[in-house]
Amino acid sequence: MSFSESDLQKIFHRFVNDDITTIKALPGEIDLNYRVTTASADTYTIKISQPGADLSPIQFEAAVMRHLATKQLPFVTPQPIGEITEGPEGRLIRLQSWVEGRMLNEANPITKEQRQRWGVTLGQLSKALQDFDHPAAPTSYKWNPSETLMSRPLARYMTQEQRELSEVFWDRFEQVALPKLGALRQSINYNDGHAENLLLDSSGNIGGLIDFGDAMRTQTINELAIGCAYAGMHVPDPIGAMREVVGGYHAVFPLEEIELPMLFHLIIGRLLITVATAADNAVKEPENVYLQVSAAPAWALLEKLRSVAPAFAEAMFRSVSLPINPIVFSAPHPVVSLASKSLHAMDLSVGSLELGHYQNYEELPLFSRHVQRLLEDQEADFGIGGYGETRPVYTTDAYETEGNYGPRWRTVHLGLDVWGPVGTTVYAPYSGIVHSLAYDPNPGSYGATLILEHTGEQGKFFTLYGHLSKASLTKWGAGAPVQKGDKIAEFGPEAENGGWPPHLHFQVMRDMLGNEGDFPGVAYPEEAAAWLSLCPNPAPFFPTWSSAEIRSSADQLPLRGLLSRRKAKLGYGLSVSYAQPLHIVRGVRQYLYDTSGRRYLDTVNNVAHVGHEHPAVVAAAQRQMAVLNTNSRYLHDGILTFAEELMATLPPELSVVHFVNSGSEANELALRMCEQWSGTRNMLAVEIGYHGNTGRTIDVSSYKFDGKGGHGAPPQTTIVPMPDTFRGLHQDATTAGTHYANYVRKALLKAETTGRFYGGFICESILSCGGQIVLPEGYLKEVYTAVRQQGGLCISDEVQVGLGRVGKHWWGFELQGVVPDIITIGKPLGNGHPLGAVVCTPEVAARFANGMEYFNTFGGNPVSCAVGRAVLRVVKWEGLREQASATGNYLKKILNQLAREHSIIGDVRGEGLFLGFELVRPSITPAAEQMDPTRGGYHSASLEAAYLKNRMRELGFLMSTDGPDENVIKIKPPMCFSKANADQLIHYLDRVLREDID
Ligand code: PMP
């Protein structure tokens, strides 16, 4: 039955002297619930029980809420206001205060902090309810995880497949969990901490908790188990999400040792109740959708948990709660006889200089050669190391999986490697039996593997021997006994060991986690603590090798104190990217790696033009560095060949080059040339332009002198408006070029009357700091003509845009159909090596050479020239300009598609792989709070752009923001950026743009 508005109005008046203005029926399993608001703007819940409902549970529920109200809790709960029995059926009607807030499950995304707070909230509940009891507290209830077996008969309503899955879990619960439940502490639990009952306040903190209808006396840990069961839904990695809840809970209400192994079973217990109840209801009450709500994600989660070993879940939960019980390995026989051998601690970590270039490990035969060479160089018989080491080896697309925070790779090595000769004998450290063996010679696999099972004082453990010879296995079968000190195997050759350099991978495991013949040898960084606890340090098995020399993951963690040392010792004006700074230790093509081995797609770095650490560039530098590096006052072929090859990409007018070491130096020199040419330092420059960090270049950089710490334009500089057709002063693309050029003409005209002439005009060919502003058609043509008419020079700053990045052309100015008098080149020319150039016409060069020598100690040195020439050649040989065109056009197309989905993207622009998109809200007006009247009335959208940038970083994508309002996302990756990269970038951008971005 339902209640009419006037019924409810009448009922309400019995409690409160106020009038109801709105009524909304709320979903519920048993009670009828209504949310009402009143004329005096108060909100309440009216709860109407089933006829003849027992009063005592309701009194109990009210007592729980009242008890919590006596505690200092950071969240509020509904409070009972009154209760009456009404109508011929004798329905109990209650009024409660309403708790305001948005349900946690509506947050998108649910953040790590929110999951931790979820656990904290449940822990606070457990703590607050420790001193509470009530005679009417139920002790048995369908939704109690401990009583999951009560739901088992409902399995008959499930499909065959569902039933099979559930029965496996229920069997395990019965055998493993049930016998131990009695020993766990009990308390009154709230017992319903799922994400629809936790309410967020306006700052996203958990500020409210509702629905006390499931409260009961049960095992205290069920409070946490229920939260975990729901936290694991809708995420790629449920155990990772649950662990965050566990960590929060334990921090306020510490778990007990006997509870921890039970948690996983109770989580599953609760999920089974959910799916069993849903199966039952689907038959009995097919129209009640509420009852089906969490069934689908619960099934999906159970399906995922099928392959999760309880010991692994326990290790994960333990890694944020209780300490690990160490295993003591006493007096093992050495696994490899290292006495009197010469040993080398091998560093194969992600940033290892010993591991060196990515070519040394990407292909196994080259890796073999590299390891061999390292051992020879060290005159070592064996190389040892790798326990807990983060390695860059398995970080290609093939090994990528999706975690809760974007793409992830298993990079933390769980075993110890002993690199050495084929045929080296491997001994059994302890007696035991053969657990399992396997043979897989495919490249990258373990090859021949043997696993032994031992029984020590603290129970069973296992030892694994990988990359053995095939013959090693022939004498063994599962279950065969092994004696301590037996020769069990030998190091295999590459053809049999999975293609690796000859070595032994030795690993210790506390639990096989259901594996046979194989076991994961590497772990995801975020799971490393759990895996390393399951796979203890094998150092004791190599007694002649000092354990101090065995690197552990602790060595790889971001060095604590880097930030404070940096702040103390480096220039105070130096910023660091991201609130959580990145500790990057390796670059490979379009990717950067942090110390955990996490791979980031780099869409920011137009310096690593042909790809981070391109082998041809690295080799060119290394080879020349080894032979000669000196200044350019001696004759050398390198500088000339480089100059000629560079000029072959330029119009014939630009035929004289001065090599320098940076973009700033290049522009500094170009500005001096203008002064020398014209006799004046006066310059015209564009708003928000940046041209360098030297005195003269800062003086033409409005980005700096109009920004923080700046003092406005110096007298010799005249700034003209940024020729922005999206939100600037002139937006009609067909006439904007002329309109914007008019500002230059106006300044020049003024000079005619004031006598204050200009030495030149400096401008980028696409405005980078301005926010990837593509110049309107005809702009440079008109400006250049006007400037030259008055005797000035035209500089095109190609530091960001040049060297093929725009795809169609080698140089950005070509997009405008002009030839500058001077171009300045920086960033991409050396692919990271400090190298810049100023290329000008012979006339400019001649005027500049007035007798005063232009000498530059490092400019044009043989190493820099070798590097620059290699970069140029790679651009040509690898067709990177063509790739920039094809990939850039594709990316622009899918960015435009994305813009159609998300109105916050107001404009997509750029050329080749120099792209950007601008965030605006709601339409043409850039979003946010402030209006800046000086720039034609547009707003700042920095908040949304900053969210996007930081969230994308969390998901593994480096992006930068720029533009006067920091609301433009720039995309200017290394030019080897692929179409697959573009697709992945868009996939994640789309995801983040769907989140609660504002
Ligand atoms: N010009 C432009 C357009 C730039 O973006 C930069 C650097 N961001 C420079 C000049 C200065 O180059 P560098 O930092 O190599 O001195």
Residues whose N, C-alpha, C, O or C-beta is under 5 A from the ligand:
A	BS01	PMP	S662 G663 S664 E665 Y690 H691 G692 D797 V799 Q800 G826
